[in-house]
Amino acid sequence: MKEIIPIASDHAGFGLKEIVKNYLTEHNFEYKDFGTFSEDSVDYPDYAHKVGSTVNNGVYKRGIVICGSGNGVQMTVNKYPNVRCALCWNEEIASLARQHNDANIISLPARFVSPELALKMVDIFFNTSFEGGRHQRRVEKINKLEL
């Protein structure tokens, strides 16, 4: 059974989202597109929340969010306690996000990375395993609020 990847973007990320969707299909994934569906101006949280909530609730294991800078959608999905979203802008960050942080959503900054680089990062993100070990205890501390 193919893994289904939830994906969402705002208007600035729409074009890159369409490219990433094609990549997912070509690489034995299915996707659930939560929008937006054009380059018309929208509010990014309306779409990012759909990915964040479904990953948070275990409907999907991993996801992708895209906006102009990648920051807004990342901040939105990281409000969910079971989400660890990494804003990635190079291949090493995408790899370390999985290896060390067990990131389950990748955020892509559409205005700052080429489509080719974005696809390389998506490939790395979905094909890199969490290392566990000393990183596991660190990941477990992310949601612990200590004064």
N, C-alpha and C positions, 0 to 999 in steps of 0.2 A: 504494500500500500504506500502510495506517495505521501510524503509529508506536505501538509497544506501550510503555506506561509501567509499570514495576514500582512497586508501592505497598505500604507496610506501616505498621502502627501497633501500639501497645500498647492496653490496655483504655481508657485515658483518651482516646486518639485515635480509637477505633473509630467513634464517631458522625460525626465530621468526615470520616473516611476514606470512609464510605458516601456522604456528600454530594459529596466530590471525585470519587469513581468515577462518579457520575451526570453530573457536569460533563464529565469526560473523554469519556464516551460521546456526550454531546450536541455535543462540539466536535471530532469526527472523530479521536479517539484510541481505542485499545484499551488495556486494562490487564491486568497480571498481579498479582493480589492474593495477597501472601505472608502475609496474616493480620495480626493476630489476627481471629477471626471472631465475637467477642462482647465484652461489657463485663466478662467474668470476668477477675480479676487474672492478669497474665502478666508475664514478664520481657522488657522491650523489646529487649534485644540479640538474643534468639532470632529476632525478626522483622526487625529492622534489618539484621542480617548478610546476610540473603537478598537484600535490595535492594543493599547495598553490594558484595557479591561479584559479583553479576551485572552491575552497571555497571562495576566494576573490570575484569572479564574481557571486556567488550565485547559481552556478550549483549544488553544494552539500552544505549541512548545516554544517557538521562536518567531520573531517578526522583523519587519522593516518599516521605518518611518523616514520621510524625506521632506525637507523644506529648504528655503533658500540658504540659510546658515546651518541648518541642522540643530540649532540650539532650542528653538521654540518647541519643536516636536519632542526632542529629548527631554526637556524639562517637564512637559506634559505627561509623558508615559512614565517617567521616574517618580511620579506621585503615587503610583501603585506599589504596595509593599513587596510583591513577588516579581517585580520587573527590575532588571538591571540593564539599562540601555546605555550603550556607548556611542558617543559621537566620534566617528572615524574619518580621518582625512588622509591617512596613508596605510600601506599594507601592514606595517609593523603594529600600528595601533589596533587594527582589526584583529590581528593574531593575538596580541596580548590581552585584548578585551575578553577573548574566549579563554585563553590559557590561564590567566591569572584572576579574572573577575567573574568568570562564568556568565558573561553578558548573554541575555536572551533576546535582546532587540538591538539592531544596528540602526544608527541614525546617520543619514548621509546629507552633507551640505551641497545641494545641487548647484549653487552659484560658485562653488570653490573647488570642485573636483571635476575632472573630465569623466565622460561616460565610461571610458576604458578603465580608468582608475576605480571608479565606483563598482564596476563589475568584478574587478580583481578583488576588491575588499569584500564584496558579497561572497565571492567564491571562498576566500580565506575564512570568513566568518562562519559559513555553513559547513566547512570541512576541517575545522580545528576543534579539538577536544579540550575540555577543562582539565587542567593538570591535577586538581585536588591537592592533597597533602597540606602543606603550610598555607596554601591559598584558601582552602576550605574554611579554616577558622576565621580568616579575614572576611570572606564573603558572609559568613554567619554574623559578623559584627556590624554589617552595613545598616541593618534596621534597628539596632540596639541604640536607644537614645540614652546616653549617659551624661550626667552633669559633671 
